[in-house]
């Protein structure tokens, strides 16, 4: 469901859990960053990005400024209350603190949001192919210290398989550890494959103990929808949207 510039996550969580993905309209950035670019590292004017972040807080009725991290396609998981606003390096955030929004920025990579109904812990992970292969989802789940069979996960907008061509080295990175990961790849031309980040993520989550019915997928492709999403592979120089998750303040 799209609401006020945010694609609301469709998953089985209580009403005090809020989650979704920002659309690119409604900000102040111009040109290739137009218009709600939330990333400081892509060459956009810093003041405009900070204004966009303020707009997002107001527009999406966030209870506080989101916690952002400097994403490096790795597997480091940070606690949101420790990260603060200094944007340390990391690719996943976890918190059980109410009223503290977590943000993961993407422009083709897969954002994955988590909620544990038993402890009230939430998490957000940045899962490009490198992070998926290195285990960022498994490390995020481990940091939550929850029963994987009860955790809910939501897969946000990302580049779809029809637009994401990779080389054999990417396929090998996955099937060398999991032969079943071959299901995520379809031959396109010699030495190249069309890759589904979502299929890879679901396999990883299932292997970590998730139940299939607790994994929800929005099914949206960033590459094929330029009016709503930033896409690095499509445009090169571009902005970033954000997957957001937060709990109502206590």
C-alpha positions in Angstrom: 0.0 0.0 0.0 1.3 3.4 -1.0 0.6 6.2 1.5 1.9 9.8 1.6 5.0 8.9 -0.5 5.8 5.7 1.5 5.2 2.2 0.4 3.9 0.6 3.5 5.2 -2.9 4.3 2.5 -5.5 3.9 3.2 -8.1 6.6 1.7 -9.6 9.7 2.8 -7.3 12.5 1.0 -5.4 15.3 -0.2 -1.8 14.6 2.5 -0.2 16.7 5.1 -1.4 14.2 5.6 0.9 11.2 7.6 0.1 8.2 8.0 1.0 4.6 10.1 2.3 1.7 10.3 6.0 0.6 9.4 7.1 -2.9 11.6 9.6 -4.7 9.0 12.3 -5.0 8.4 15.2 -2.6 11.9 16.4 -1.8 14.0 19.4 -2.7 17.0 17.8 -4.6 17.3 18.5 -8.3 18.5 16.8 -11.5 19.6 13.2 -11.2 18.9 13.4 -7.4 15.4 14.6 -7.9 13.8 14.8 -5.5 13.7 13.0 -2.1 17.3 11.8 -2.1 18.2 10.8 1.5 21.9 10.0 0.9 24.8 12.3 1.8 27.4 10.2 0.0 26.3 10.4 -3.7 27.3 13.9 -4.6 24.1 15.8 -3.9 24.2 19.1 -2.0 24.5 18.4 1.7 22.0 21.0 2.8 19.4 19.7 0.3 19.8 16.2 1.6 19.5 17.3 5.2 16.3 19.2 4.2 15.0 16.0 2.5 15.7 14.1 5.7 13.7 16.6 7.7 10.9 16.4 5.1 10.8 12.6 5.6 10.5 13.0 9.4 7.5 15.3 8.9 5.9 13.6 5.9 6.0 10.1 7.4 5.2 11.2 10.9 8.4 9.7 12.3 8.8 10.0 16.1 12.4 11.0 15.8 15.2 11.4 13.3 16.1 8.0 11.8 19.4 6.4 12.5 21.5 6.2 9.4 24.7 4.2 8.8 27.5 4.4 6.3 26.8 1.3 4.2 29.8 -0.6 2.8 28.3 -3.8 1.5 29.6 -5.6 4.6 28.0 -7.5 7.5 28.5 -5.3 10.5 25.4 -5.0 12.6 25.0 -2.0 14.9 22.6 -1.2 17.7 20.6 1.8 16.7 20.9 3.5 20.1 24.7 3.2 20.0 25.0 4.4 16.3 23.5 7.8 17.0 23.6 10.3 14.2 27.3 9.9 13.4 26.7 7.4 10.6 29.4 4.8 11.5 30.1 2.0 9.0 27.7 -0.9 9.0 25.1 -2.6 6.9 22.4 -3.5 9.5 20.7 -1.9 12.5 18.9 -3.5 15.4 17.0 -1.9 18.3 14.2 -2.7 20.8 14.0 1.0 21.7 10.5 2.4 21.0 10.4 5.6 19.0 13.8 5.1 17.3 13.4 4.8 13.5 16.1 2.7 11.7 17.0 3.6 8.1 18.7 1.6 5.3 19.4 3.4 2.0 19.2 1.6 -1.3 19.0 2.3 -5.1 18.9 -1.4 -6.3 20.2 -3.4 -3.4 17.6 -5.3 -1.3 16.4 -3.8 2.0 15.1 -6.3 4.5 13.2 -5.3 7.6 12.6 -7.5 10.6 10.3 -7.7 13.7 10.3 -10.1 16.5 6.8 -10.3 18.2 8.2 -11.9 21.3 10.8 -9.3 22.3 9.6 -6.3 20.2 13.0 -6.1 18.6 13.2 -4.6 15.1 16.0 -4.6 12.5 16.9 -3.3 9.1 19.5 -4.8 6.7 21.2 -3.7 3.5 21.4 -6.8 1.3 23.2 -6.4 -2.0 24.7 -9.5 -3.5 28.0 -9.1 -1.6 26.3 -8.7 1.7 24.0 -11.6 1.0 26.9 -13.9 0.1 28.8 -12.8 3.2 25.9 -13.4 5.6 24.5 -10.0 6.5 21.0 -11.4 7.0 22.2 -14.2 9.2 24.3 -11.8 11.3 21.3 -9.5 11.7 19.1 -12.3 12.9 21.8 -13.4 15.3 22.1 -9.9 16.7 18.3 -9.9 17.4 18.8 -12.9 19.7 15.3 -14.1 18.8 13.7 -17.3 17.7 14.1 -17.2 13.9 10.9 -19.2 13.5 8.9 -16.4 15.0 10.6 -13.4 13.3 8.7 -11.6 10.6 10.7 -10.3 7.6 9.8 -7.9 4.8 11.6 -7.7 1.5 11.5 -4.2 0.1 12.0 -2.7 -3.4 15.1 -3.8 -5.3 16.4 -4.4 -8.8 14.4 -7.3 -10.3 15.8 -10.4 -11.9 15.0 -9.2 -15.4 17.3 -6.2 -15.0 20.1 -7.6 -12.8 22.7 -9.3 -14.9 25.8 -10.6 -13.1 28.9 -12.6 -14.0 29.7 -16.2 -13.2 31.8 -15.1 -10.2 28.6 -13.9 -8.5 26.7 -17.1 -9.2 29.7 -19.1 -8.0 29.9 -17.2 -4.7 26.5 -18.5 -3.8 26.3 -22.0 -5.3 29.7 -22.9 -3.9 28.1 -22.8 -0.4 24.5 -23.7 -1.4 23.8 -25.6 -4.6 20.2 -24.8 -4.3 21.0 -21.1 -4.8 21.2 -21.9 -8.5 17.5 -21.3 -8.6 18.2 -17.6 -8.3 20.1 -17.5 -11.6 19.0 -17.8 -15.2 21.5 -17.8 -18.1 21.4 -14.6 -20.2 24.5 -14.8 -22.4 27.8 -16.7 -22.1 29.2 -16.3 -18.7 26.3 -14.1 -17.5 23.1 -14.7 -15.5 20.0 -12.8 -14.5 20.0 -12.8 -10.7 17.1 -12.6 -8.2 18.2 -11.0 -4.9 14.8 -11.9 -3.4 15.3 -15.7 -4.1 18.7 -15.5 -2.6 17.4 -13.7 0.5 14.6 -16.2 1.0 17.0 -19.1 0.8 19.3 -17.4 3.3 16.4 -16.7 5.7 15.0 -20.2 5.4 18.4 -21.6 6.1 18.5 -19.4 9.3 15.3 -21.0 10.5 12.6 -18.7 9.2 9.2 -20.0 8.3 8.1 -19.3 4.8 4.8 -17.8 5.9 6.7 -15.2 8.0 8.6 -13.8 4.9 6.7 -11.1 3.0 7.9 -9.7 -0.3 6.7 -6.5 -1.9 7.9 -7.7 -5.3 8.7 -4.2 -6.6 11.6 -3.5 -9.0 13.5 -0.2 -8.6 15.1 -0.4 -12.1 11.8 -0.7 -14.0 10.0 2.2 -12.2 11.9 5.4 -12.6 9.0 7.6 -11.6 9.0 6.1 -8.1 12.5 4.7 -7.4 16.1 5.6 -7.7 18.2 3.0 -9.5 22.0 3.0 -9.7 22.2 0.4 -12.4 19.7 2.3 -14.5 21.0 5.8 -14.0 24.5 5.6 -12.5 24.6 9.0 -10.7 21.4 9.0 -8.7 19.9 9.4 -5.2 18.9 6.8 -2.6 15.6 5.8 -1.1 15.3 4.4 2.4 13.6 1.4 4.0 12.3 2.6 7.4 11.1 0.8 10.5 10.1 2.0 13.9 7.9 1.3 16.9 5.4 3.7 18.4 6.9 5.5 21.4 6.1 3.9 24.7 
